[in-house]
Amino acid sequence: MLYNLNLTSFANKMTLTVGLQIPSLVYELFEAKASDKRTEIQLVMFRLADAVVDLTEKLNGKLHNNY
């Protein structure tokens, strides 16, 4: 399967387009000021780190069970 990512920059906004077909997914990304969004960004980073740990443990368990 072929995927296409396109990132377009405007003054205070970026647009991320995912996909080649119509309709594709379009995300409008606005600038976040660190002072306003610090706690939110920190929570997202911790959730992503937890997800990586969980997926790594699941993958290691599946690899271990296959041998």
N, C-alpha and C positions, 0 to 999 in steps of 0.2 A: 504494500500500500504506500502511496506517495503522499507526503504532507508538505505544505508550503507555509512558511512563516514570513510575515511582512511587518516591519516595524517602521512607522512613520512618525516623525517628530514635528510638533507645532510649537508655538510660543511656550505654553505652560502645560501642554498635554501631549501624550504619545498615544498612537493607535496601533494595537497589535491585531493583525488579521491572521487567522489560522484556517488553512484549507484552500483548495484549488477550485472546488465546486461552489455553485450558488445553491443554497445559502452557505456562506462560510461564517465562522465565528469571529466577531469583532469585539474587542475589548478597548474601551477608552480609559487610559491610565493618566490620572491627574497627579501633579506634583504634590507630594506630602511634605509638609514642614516637619523636620525632626522634632522640634520642641512640642508640636501638637500631637504627633503620632508616635512618640517614642515608646509608650507603654503598649500600644497596639502592635507595633512592629516587633517588639520584644516577645509578645505572646505568640505571634505568628511564627517567629523563628524557633521558639521552644517547641511548638506543636510540630513543626517540620522536623526538628531534631528527634523528637519522640517517634514520629512516623518512620524515620530512617532506622532508628534502633529496632523498632518492632519488625519492620520488613527484613532487616538483616538477620534477626533471630529466626524468623520464619524461613528465610532462604537457607540459613545454615542448618536448620532442623530438617528441611526437605533434602538437602544435599547429604546430610548424615544418614538419613533413612534410606537413601538410594544405594548406599554402599554396604 
